[in-house]
Structures are given as C-alpha cells and as structure tokens.
Amino acid sequence: MAKTSYDGYQVLRTSALTAEASAMLRELQLTTNSIDFWAEPITGRSADINTPPELLASLKEMLASKGVEVSTMIEDVEKLIQETRPVAKTAKSEGKRYAMDWDDYYDHDTLNEFIEALADANDFASIIPIGQSYEGREMNVLAITKAGPGAPNIWLEAGIHAREWIAPAVATFIVRELVEDYAEHPDYLDKINWYFIPSANPDGYAYSHEHDRLWRKTRSDHGSILGCKGVDPNRNWGFHFGESGVSHNKCQETYCGPEAFSEVEMQNIRDFVQTLDPVPVLGHCFHSYSQLWLWPYGYGYNALPENWEEIKQLAIDASDALYQVHGTVFDPINSADLYPAAGASDDWYKGVLGTRFSFTTELRDTGNHGFVLPKDQIIPSGEEMWAGFEVVINRLIELELE
C-alpha cells in the first residue's frame, strides 16, 4: 500500500472569521473531503486548513472575497512529515527493559512493550488486557495499584486521534515519571491508583505510522460506497451522541459512526473503566494541538457540570504551573467554548461514568507544526505537562483527606 503524500500541501491560517466566512467554510467542510481543517472554522477565531496544491489558489480567492486574510503556517506539509519521521529503532539498548525513549516517536508495539516492562519491573503494577481493536491489535491497560483497594483511581487515555503522536509520547513520559521516579514523590503512588491506556486507537495509530501520517479516525468499515474507512472515535461516545460538531458523512474526519459505541475500541474502554471501583476521581485525555487545558462539557454552550467551578479552577492552576517550566501558555477553557462537539470521551467520563474531574489537554504547539510536531519537543512538552499534573495530583490527594 502506497504512502499518502502531502507534496505541495500547505496549511493556511485565516484571519479571525466573520459569521459569513465561517458559515462558508463550514459548508465547504461538509461538502469536500479534499481539504482538512486542522482548526475548525469558528466565528471570531482563525481556522487552520491543510490544503492540496490544486486548491490553494481558489481557496485563497474564495476567502479574499469574504474579506478573510490568509497566512501560510506550513509551507510544505510533506517536507515537514519527512523531517519528523521516526528513526526506526526497536532494539533495547544495553541494560534497558524497553526500547521506548522520549527522543522520538514510537509505534504501538513499542508503547505496549513499555507498559509491559513497567509491569514486569514493579510488583504493584500489572497489565490488564481489555480486548482487541477492529484489526486485532491488543489493547492493554497499565494498572498501577500500589495504593490498593478503596484508594482514589485515575484514568489516563491517550492517542484516541491517531495523528496526534505527541499525546502517547507525553502520556508515557508522565507514567514513566510516576513509576520510575517514585522515590521523588511517593504519595502519588501510595495514595492513588492509576490506570493508563497508551493508545486508544491502535489501528489508526498504526495506519498513521505506515500509510498516512495525518490519519485521525479508526479503521473500521461502515459500508461507505466511496470506500471511506473509520469513525472519529472522539465523537463516538454515548453521551449526547451526535448532537453537535459531528458529520454523518462516512468520508468526513468527524464522522461519528452509525450509533454510539459502534467502535469496538471505544466499547473496550467503556467496559473496562466501568469496572473500576471507586469510580475514577479523574478521567484525563491527551490530544494535540492548540495548548489548551479543556474542561467539560463540550457538547453544547453553557452545558456545565454541577461542580464546574472546582474543575475550572484546577485547570487554571495546572496551566499556571505548566507555564513556569518553559514559558508555554496553555489556555484553560471550557471545551464548548472552543467549538461544541458531542460524543467525546471526556464528556462521557464526567456525564455517564461520573468522574469528579475530567480534562482534555491539547498539547503543543499552536500551529507552526500542528500535528507534525518535531521530536525534540517531546521532552519539554512532557516536563511542562508533568508540572501541571503535579498540581492536579496534589489537589486530588488533598480532597481525599478532607
């Protein structure tokens, strides 16, 4: 199977959109699959649009006719993809239990090997297989249960969108810090149980490594006459399913699926997290890009959980701590303020599972590289996220003592 090429593609950023311009772009988004919105067209905000070479002139013209200015964020998408390609190393270096490091991006097998190595090395950690993906890949959860029965549980989910490679990279960075640097912060494992899935969409992730770097969805077949594959797994959850921010066109990036939980990967995660007792105090989802610390709900404007004030405050405090590390600005905002989108996992964790806190972090950057973030940003991105996480962990430990 040939690799998808993005030769000559450019990512264009618009000026802040008028209502008329955003309506025009939304219409375009629903009718064409040849341009890919990396940042949604929303009135008052700028949109990022990955545009094929043959449409550059006409798109710019169309936007100019609505008074929208355009700048080029990424001059050549294929060039960036080639520059950031992982260097395939799967051999463990001398004395190491796993091949994983944070100087590069790794495939699904290496992510699984990493969590298995942590489980093997620590008697308080284990692997829980939660099922297989559509294409038969093993979905394994790392359980870190040093705190034991009755302690608060935290659920970490990464990589639900395949192309957001920084998400599993940063999530594994955090988990490594928790486990291997236990002595620096024993309370974090002594008082909290952790459950972590490094890739919530293994088929899509494999496809983004092997065939199409910008693949977002799952790889399931829902009978598209055009042969389009996959569902947006972060629109597939059964809480206000299909109400906003989704497409019912099987070829679209935000196709929500024929029904809630049509995707086996989402069923596997749903069924597993519902076995956790007590109900997790936090469900945290790692995404990219935009540098946002998002809190629920995302399905509609002014749809707020009853304890939204404490959730919002924790997002603000975490973002402040994150900023102290490398001066990276994360904006703590309500998910729907970005754009309403129903069927996301973080909404379901809060609204159905019943977590006290639920967050989605949109990691680096703000569009200079978008989804194709250079590997030298993995470690700094992990360092700053860890600082934000420490604030969250300490708050949860405090609440447990109250």
C-alpha positions in Angstrom: 0.0 0.0 0.0 1.5 3.3 -1.0 2.1 6.0 1.5 -0.2 9.1 1.2 1.9 12.0 0.0 1.2 15.6 1.1 3.6 17.0 -1.5 2.8 20.7 -2.1 0.1 20.8 0.5 0.1 23.9 2.7 -1.5 24.7 6.0 -3.2 28.1 5.7 -4.3 30.1 8.6 -7.2 32.6 8.2 -7.6 35.8 10.0 -10.5 35.9 12.6 -13.5 34.7 10.7 -16.7 36.7 10.3 -20.0 34.8 10.7 -20.4 34.8 6.9 -16.9 33.5 6.3 -17.2 30.7 9.0 -20.5 29.7 7.5 -19.0 29.4 4.1 -16.1 27.3 5.4 -18.4 25.1 7.4 -20.4 24.4 4.2 -17.1 23.7 2.4 -16.1 21.3 5.2 -19.3 19.4 4.9 -19.1 19.1 1.1 -15.5 18.3 0.4 -13.0 15.8 1.7 -10.1 17.3 -0.1 -9.3 19.9 2.4 -8.7 19.1 6.0 -9.5 21.5 8.8 -6.8 21.3 11.5 -8.5 24.0 13.5 -12.3 24.3 13.0 -13.9 27.3 11.3 -15.5 29.3 14.1 -16.8 32.8 14.1 -14.3 35.2 15.7 -11.4 32.6 15.5 -8.9 31.7 12.9 -9.0 28.4 11.1 -6.1 26.2 10.0 -6.7 24.4 6.7 -4.5 21.7 5.2 -4.9 22.5 1.5 -3.8 20.5 -1.6 -1.8 22.4 -4.1 -4.5 22.4 -6.8 -7.0 24.1 -4.4 -4.6 26.7 -2.9 -5.4 29.5 -5.4 -9.2 29.0 -5.4 -9.4 28.7 -1.6 -7.4 31.9 -1.2 -9.6 33.7 -3.7 -12.8 32.5 -2.1 -11.5 33.7 1.4 -10.4 37.0 -0.1 -13.9 37.5 -1.5 -15.2 37.4 2.1 -12.5 39.7 3.4 -10.5 37.0 5.1 -6.8 37.3 5.1 -4.6 34.2 4.9 -1.1 33.4 6.1 0.9 30.2 5.4 1.6 28.3 8.6 3.2 25.3 7.0 4.9 25.8 3.6 5.2 22.2 2.6 3.4 19.5 4.7 5.2 16.6 3.1 8.6 18.1 3.8 7.7 18.5 7.5 6.4 14.9 7.6 9.7 13.7 6.1 11.8 15.8 8.5 9.9 14.4 11.6 9.8 10.8 10.5 10.7 8.4 13.4 14.1 6.7 13.1 13.0 3.1 13.4 14.9 1.7 16.4 13.2 -1.2 18.1 16.2 -2.8 19.8 16.5 -2.3 23.5 19.8 -0.6 24.4 22.1 -2.4 26.8 20.6 -2.9 30.2 17.2 -1.4 29.3 13.9 -3.2 29.7 12.3 -1.4 26.9 13.1 0.3 23.5 11.0 3.4 24.3 12.6 6.8 24.9 11.4 10.3 24.5 13.8 11.4 21.8 11.5 10.1 19.1 8.0 8.7 18.3 7.3 5.0 18.6 4.8 2.5 17.2 2.0 0.7 19.0 4.1 -2.4 19.8 6.8 -0.3 21.4 4.2 1.5 23.5 2.8 -1.9 24.7 6.3 -3.2 25.4 7.0 -0.1 27.5 4.0 -0.6 29.8 4.7 -4.3 30.0 8.3 -3.6 31.1 7.0 -1.3 33.8 4.6 -4.0 35.0 7.4 -6.6 34.9 9.7 -4.5 37.0 7.2 -3.5 39.7 5.1 -5.8 41.8 2.5 -3.1 42.3 1.9 -2.8 38.5 0.2 -5.2 36.1 -1.1 -5.4 32.6 -4.9 -5.7 32.1 -5.8 -6.8 28.5 -9.1 -5.1 27.7 -9.8 -6.5 24.3 -8.7 -6.2 20.7 -9.0 -3.4 18.1 -11.0 -3.9 14.9 -7.9 -5.1 13.2 -6.9 -7.4 16.1 -4.3 -5.3 17.9 -4.0 -5.9 21.7 -5.4 -3.1 23.8 -3.6 -3.3 27.1 -4.0 -1.1 30.2 -1.2 -0.5 32.7 -2.6 -0.7 36.2 -0.5 0.8 39.0 -2.3 -0.2 42.2 0.2 0.4 45.0 -2.4 2.4 46.9 -4.6 -0.6 46.9 -8.4 -1.2 47.2 -10.5 1.8 48.1 -7.9 4.5 47.2 -8.9 7.0 44.5 -8.5 5.9 40.9 -7.2 8.0 38.0 -7.8 7.0 34.4 -5.5 8.2 31.6 -6.4 7.9 27.9 -4.0 8.9 25.1 -4.0 8.7 21.3 -7.7 8.5 20.6 -6.9 10.6 17.5 -4.2 8.7 15.5 -2.2 11.6 14.1 -1.7 13.3 17.4 1.6 11.5 18.1 2.7 13.8 20.9 -0.2 12.5 23.0 1.0 9.0 23.7 4.6 10.3 23.9 3.7 12.8 26.7 1.4 10.4 28.5 4.1 7.7 28.6 6.6 10.4 29.8 4.3 11.1 32.7 3.7 7.5 33.6 7.4 6.8 33.5 8.0 9.7 35.9 5.3 8.4 38.2 6.7 4.8 38.4 10.5 5.1 37.9 10.9 8.3 39.9 8.6 7.0 42.7 11.1 8.0 45.4 10.8 11.7 44.5 7.0 11.7 45.1 5.9 8.5 46.9 2.5 9.9 47.8 1.5 9.9 44.1 1.5 6.1 44.0 1.0 5.4 47.7 -2.3 7.3 47.8 -3.7 6.9 44.2 -4.2 4.0 41.8 -3.5 4.7 38.1 -4.9 3.1 35.0 -3.4 4.0 31.7 -4.0 3.2 28.0 -1.2 4.5 25.8 -3.2 4.2 22.5 -7.0 4.3 22.5 -7.0 3.9 18.7 -4.3 1.4 17.8 -5.4 0.7 14.2 -5.5 4.4 13.4 -2.1 4.9 15.1 -0.5 2.1 13.1 -2.1 3.5 9.9 -0.6 6.9 10.6 2.8 5.3 11.0 2.6 3.1 8.0 0.4 4.8 5.4 -1.0 8.2 6.1 0.7 10.4 8.7 -2.4 12.6 9.0 -4.9 9.8 9.6 -7.3 10.7 12.5 -10.1 8.1 12.8 -10.4 4.4 13.5 -10.0 1.9 10.6 -13.4 0.2 10.7 -15.6 -0.4 7.7 -19.1 1.0 7.7 -20.1 0.3 4.1 -19.1 3.6 2.5 -19.7 3.3 -1.2 -16.7 5.5 -1.7 -14.6 3.1 0.3 -14.0 5.6 3.2 -12.9 4.0 6.4 -13.1 4.8 10.0 -15.1 6.8 12.6 -13.9 9.7 14.7 -13.6 7.8 18.0 -13.9 11.1 20.0 -17.4 11.6 18.6 -18.5 8.0 19.2 -19.2 8.0 22.9 -22.8 7.7 24.2 -23.4 11.0 25.9 -25.4 13.5 23.9 -24.2 11.4 20.9 -24.5 13.2 17.5 -25.9 16.4 18.9 -23.2 18.8 17.7 -19.9 19.1 15.9 -20.2 15.8 14.1 -20.7 14.7 10.5 -22.9 11.8 9.3 -20.8 11.6 6.1 -18.6 8.5 6.3 -15.8 10.2 4.5 -15.5 13.1 6.9 -12.9 13.5 9.7 -15.7 14.0 12.3 -17.9 11.1 11.2 -19.5 10.0 14.5 -20.4 6.5 13.4 -23.8 4.8 12.8 -24.5 4.8 16.5 -22.8 5.5 19.8 -20.1 3.0 20.6 -20.1 1.5 17.1 -16.3 1.3 17.5 -15.0 -1.8 19.3 -12.1 0.2 20.8 -14.5 2.6 22.5 -16.6 -0.4 23.7 -13.4 -1.9 25.2 -12.5 1.3 27.0 -16.1 1.9 28.2 -16.5 -1.6 29.5 -13.1 -1.5 31.3 -13.5 1.8 33.1 -16.9 0.9 34.3 -15.3 -2.0 36.3 -13.2 0.5 38.3 -14.2 0.9 41.9 -14.4 3.5 43.2 -15.4 5.5 40.1 -12.2 7.3 38.9 -11.9 10.8 40.5 -10.3 11.9 37.2 -10.5 11.0 33.6 -7.7 12.7 31.6 -7.4 12.7 27.8 -4.3 13.6 25.9 -4.7 15.3 22.5 -3.0 17.8 20.2 -2.7 20.6 19.2 -3.5 24.1 20.5 -2.1 24.3 24.0 -5.4 24.2 25.9 -6.5 22.7 29.2 -10.1 21.9 28.4 -12.9 21.1 30.9 -16.4 19.8 30.3 -18.9 19.8 28.9 -18.1 20.0 25.2 -21.5 19.0 23.7 -23.1 22.4 24.0 -22.7 26.1 25.1 -23.5 26.7 28.7 -23.7 23.0 29.5 -21.8 22.8 32.7 -21.4 20.1 35.3 -22.6 20.9 38.8 -19.0 21.2 40.2 -17.7 23.2 37.2 -16.1 25.9 39.4 -13.7 23.5 41.1 -12.9 21.8 37.7 -12.3 25.2 36.1 -10.1 26.3 39.0 -8.0 23.2 38.8 -7.5 23.7 35.1 -6.3 27.3 35.7 -3.9 26.2 38.5 -2.5 23.4 36.4 -2.0 25.7 33.4 -0.2 28.2 35.7 2.2 25.6 36.9 2.8 24.3 33.4 3.8 27.8 32.2 6.5 28.1 34.9 8.6 25.3 33.3 9.3 26.5 29.7 7.0 29.6 29.4 4.5 27.6 27.3 1.0 29.2 27.5 -1.9 26.8 27.9 -5.4 28.3 27.9 -7.7 26.8 30.5 -11.2 27.0 28.9 -14.5 25.1 28.6 -14.5 22.6 25.8 -17.6 24.0 24.1 -16.0 27.5 24.0 -13.6 26.0 21.5 -16.4 24.5 19.5 -19.3 22.4 20.6 -18.7 18.7 19.8 -20.8 15.9 21.2 -19.7 12.3 21.8 -16.3 13.0 23.2 -14.8 10.6 25.8 -14.1 13.4 28.4 -17.8 14.3 28.4 -18.8 10.7 28.9 -16.3 10.2 31.7 -17.9 13.1 33.6 -21.5 12.8 32.5 -22.0 9.0 32.5 -19.1 7.3 34.3 -19.3 10.1 37.0 -15.7 11.2 37.5 -15.4 14.2 39.7 -12.9 15.8 37.3 -12.5 15.3 33.6 -9.9 17.1 31.4 -8.6 17.1 27.9 -5.2 18.6 27.3 -4.4 19.8 23.8 -0.6 19.7 23.8 1.9 21.6 21.7 2.0 23.5 19.6 -0.2 26.4 18.4 0.1 25.6 14.7 3.7 26.1 13.5 3.9 22.3 13.1 0.4 21.4 14.1 0.0 17.6 14.3 3.5 17.1 12.9 5.4 18.2 16.0 9.2 17.8 15.9 10.5 15.0 18.2 12.8 17.5 20.1 9.7 18.9 21.6 8.6 15.7 23.3 10.7 16.0 26.4 10.0 19.7 27.1 6.3 19.0 26.4 6.5 16.2 28.9 8.3 18.3 31.5 5.7 21.1 31.4 2.8 18.6 31.4 4.2 16.9 34.4 4.3 20.2 36.3 0.6 20.7 35.5 -0.1 17.2 36.5 1.6 17.5 39.9 -0.9 20.3 40.7 -3.8 18.0 39.8 -2.4 15.1 41.8 -1.8 17.1 44.9 -5.3 18.6 44.7 -6.8 15.1 44.5 -4.8 13.9 47.5 -5.9 17.0 49.5 -9.6 16.3 48.6 -9.2 12.7 49.7 -8.1 13.9 53.1 -11.0 16.4 53.5 
